[in-house]
Amino acid sequence: MGKIIAIANQKGGVGKTTTSINLAASIAAIGRRVLIVDIDPQGNTTSGMGINKADVQSCIYDVLINDVEGEQATISTAVEGLDLIPATIQLAGAEIELSQAISRELRLKKALVSMKPKYDYIFIDCPPSLGIITLNALTAAESVLIPIQCEFYALEGLSQLLNTVRLVQKHLNKSLEIEGVLLTMFDRRTNLSVQVMEEVKKYFQERVYQTVIPRNIRLSEAPSHGEPIIVYDPRSRGAKCYQNLAEEVVMDNE
Ligand SMILES: Nc1ncnc2c1ncn2[C@@H]1O[C@H](COP(=O)(O)OP(=O)(O)OP(=O)(O)O)[C@@H](O)[C@H]1O
């Protein structure tokens, strides 16, 4: 049965999409069946996997709003064992449309029920907000993986995210857990990165992954080639680190 993990932080640009693509691809590369669900209207995970949004027939919007089956919106990617439910800009309207819908927080959960047996891991790439779309992800998920960028104000807004997690646990999904906290864009030459790491470890303790993702130019180039880092540059530090993270996540769960 696939474990559903939401990758969430309402702060923008902290590495949610980079982690969704590269963690999912690295887990698929060690022989697990993996699905990524892109629920960010920017659709960066979709384009970062080499999918041309203009060619997408059905996307996550159709699943959430038009009752299209998850299977029907699923496409296979160039990485063996890795499938994707894409997002297009159409999703930008869903926040308002869902606000009037019945069981509006449960749409994604319902859609993923029939998908779970087909996968070992299902990752949901969340948008940078705590609106109804992210609530759908936190309600569908068994756990939430939180990427934190090693920068000034890194911890700002985290209490809001943790508060939302607590509210979801109380009202919508009592078994939601913190899967882990991932430090991203770490630059060992700066004191700031080291300070942020210490702060985050003090706060989240053993829930912080041992693997830390460095700032790595190859990771930022890969999406424009539509490839995960293990395909674009398998020898890069970024690739090695996401492979290590994949092993850590699999070890925690199997
Ligand atoms: N480890 C890294 N090294 C270098 N660049 C990175 C790294 N991680 C992410 N980036 C770059 O930083 C930018 C933001 O990353 P990303 O899109 O993954 O963040 P996000 O949290 O998904 O953003 P949003 O909140 O807009 O959805 C992108 O240009 C990405 O290529």
The ligand as an ORCA input file, in Angstrom:
! r2SCAN-3c Opt
* xyz 0 1
  N      19.621     22.604     -3.500
  C      19.466     23.561     -4.414
  N      20.525     24.145     -4.997
  C      20.376     25.134     -5.906
  N      19.182     25.602     -6.303
  C      18.072     25.054     -5.757
  C      18.153     23.995     -4.797
  N      16.881     23.655     -4.425
  C      16.067     24.451     -5.136
  N      16.758     25.290     -5.932
  C      16.221     26.333     -6.814
  O      15.530     27.277     -6.008
  C      14.312     27.669     -6.618
  C      13.132     27.295     -5.703
  O      13.104     25.894     -5.545
  P      11.757     25.076     -5.663
  O      10.977     25.467     -6.873
  O      12.075     23.636     -5.501
  O      11.004     25.615     -4.368
  P       9.450     25.508     -3.987
  O       9.388     25.518     -2.502
  O       8.819     24.366     -4.686
  O       8.888     26.842     -4.616
  P       7.342     27.347     -4.630
  O       7.054     27.719     -3.236
  O       7.343     28.502     -5.570
  O       6.512     26.191     -5.110
  C      14.266     26.969     -7.963
  O      14.789     27.835     -8.934
  C      15.185     25.764     -7.777
  O      15.777     25.336     -8.991
*
